[in-house]
Amino acid sequence: MNVIIIEDEKPSARRLQRMLDKLGIQAETMLHSVEESIEWFQNHGHPDLIFLDIQLSDGLSFEIFESVEVKSAIIFTTAYDEYALQAFKLNSIDYLLKPIDEDELGKAIHKYQENQPQKQRVTLDFDDIKKLLVNPLEREYKKRFSVKVGQHLKLINIDEIECFYSENKGTYLYTTDGRNYLLDTTLEQLEDELEPQTFFRISRKFFVNIHAIKDMVSYTNSRLQIKLNHYNEQEVIVARERVKDFKNWLED
């Protein structure tokens, strides 16, 4: 099965890619903008299935198909409420609301596979969809986290957090005043909750805040070591496969 992901938030795209890997489906191509997608379709054959986010960094993803004829099945991945999807719910294979649930993803794939013998083309009424999305709600990211301190709950604003990390099967945040707190979540769940211009997942163990980076040093095996303003409990290393995306993130 030839599958591509069109998603402007790279952490979300990578998370979806890993979820598909668990289902035995490889999505080796990931596109991040309308312009990049149009160019790709003009130079490649159409895939069997597209995972398509609605709003990309340079416009609505439907604009891609105003320049390129749709010949692929589509599963929408979106943060929009269901009411805005009713116009095309019956014409697409399925849609998945973010953060994507593994069970829902599996059901969507199964639905796609069941529809294959019919070879139905996906058709979209772009004008009707755009009318529903003229003033889409801006994506909301976490502004604060609640942590338990003894019998009390403490609120920590997002700008007070230097990094998130996993250790001994727990997920922690580390604050600018040098304290760490256990969270009731996972790094995977944080991928859809953190503002991607501020936080980047540098490895399986770490998210770092761009404002907390003090220094960057070349490390073994083409990796980078990050020095944060206060956190020094363990080495903070950018995984080799994420170095390129990390450098691009720094320059955005």
HUJOHU-V853047 format. One line per field, one symbol per residue. ss: DSSP state (@ for helix, = for strand, . for the rest). phi: phi as a letter, one per 30 degrees, with the letter a starting at -180 (. if undefined). A space follows every 50 residues. Layout:
ss=???
phi=???
This chain:
ss=..====...@@@@@@@@@@@@@......===..@@@@@@@@@@.....== ===.==..==@@@@@@@.....======...@@@@........====... .@@@@@@@@@@@@@@@@@.......@@@@@@@...........======. .======@@@=======..======....====...@@@@........== =....====@@@=======@@@======.......===.@@@@@@@@@@@ @.
phi=.cbbccadcdddddddedddedcicccdcbcbaddddeddddbbddddbc cbddccdckddddeddcbddbcdbcdbacdddedcddbedccdabbdddd cddddddddddddddeedhdddbbceddddddcdbddddccdcabcbcbi cccbcbdddccdacacahiccbcbcdciccbdccabddddecccdddccb ddadcbcbdedcdcabbebdhicbccccebdbdadccdeedcdddddddd cd
